[in-house]
Amino acid sequence: MLQPPHSSLQVADVPHQRMPVRDRDQDAPWHTEAVCRRDEAGLFFAPSKEPTAARLSREEAAKRVCGRCPVMVQCREHALLQPEPYGVWGGLTAAERRVVLARRRRRDLELQKAARGTIAAAG
């Protein structure tokens, strides 16, 4: 999702017709192809004091939108690299992104330890 949480959750000012990925300018930013730039923008960020059942339902609907998006992977990586603390981005909620980031940190630490062990054994 491409709108920060503090912005309006109204429809983004983007034309409804999308250019096919194969025909778009290769220098265009990945988010020009994002499905969420159309009319589903309100799905991606929680209104204040949203009941849990409504939040879960909204998040699942947002994930369905992400599931048909041609740039879902780029969106997810953007959200993980920023890191985006709110909303559904790349098919993941903020809590799910925190889990992915924690797993990546653990994996990176394990790889660093393994590399240090290999260097020490060779030396």
Buried (B, 14 or more C-beta within 10 A) or exposed (E): BBBEBEEEBEEBEBEEEBEEEEEEEEEEEBBBBBBBBBBBBBBBBBEEEBEEEEEEEBBEBBBEBBEEBBBBEBBBBBBBEEEBEBBBBBBBBBEBBBEBBEEEEEEEEEEEEEEEEEEEEEE
